[in-house]
């Protein structure tokens, strides 16, 4: 029987009940030592304390925002982050092959002894795990009320998106270390491939290459939406499949300025607004984060499982041949 892993948990979080984690924990309580947390700061402080006391793995239950708080306490300590993904999107857990709300696989990852190192980037010193968005996508998140999100879940983004579609997005300037400048109305940076749920926005992003993948889109609001949908449908941006309105860069660091008020989000949480004359600095943090991963990544969506079936793969290959005739 492995040693119980400390599990940081907010006992009042609604996601515990909605995701079924509360019930699952009842049947797996011996695997964990529950550590109650009251706030984001408390969670970060307790994560650090546990890591400094020599725990090899510190687990946290929550969505991407909660995991980032735990990561902030663990980064640079040598302790690995264990993930019980009970949030709405669980993008980071999906990316690492743990999946969303697949608690048996999450436990297997925590007990596997296998870890992966993940780059951590920060916006003006504030770190994020998975992605950062600057422009209308962040404006949508800024305007979503907690009540709406609770009632509609992911669909709240669509309703609020219609509101934002009527605004004019300000022009953002991105300056790279070599002096190159790029302009667009929506910038998205990915530490991994996924943007939300199973939607891939960057086909070639890697967690451990010391770089952020960035898409700079220069379009009006509806155009931005179509550009992003296009990239998601084609399973992520590559230099081959992007349109003339989108540019791709793989960056170590950069700065952003804007001609108008620019909302930005980190891991899907509204993080602030940049005003004209101010600057956002995006850079890599000195330490990487260690994360527990399962031996075999979870099979993805039902559609992906179907597409990965040998018969379907063979059929697609045949169609490819027909295409080339
Ligand atoms: Mg990368």
Boltz pocket constraint, residues with backbone or C-beta under 6 A from the ligand:
constraints:
  - pocket:
      binder: B
      contacts: [[A, 119], [A, 190], [A, 191], [A, 192], [A, 205], [A, 206], [A, 207], [A, 208], [A, 209], [A, 210], [A, 211], [A, 212], [A, 213]]
      max_distance: 6.0
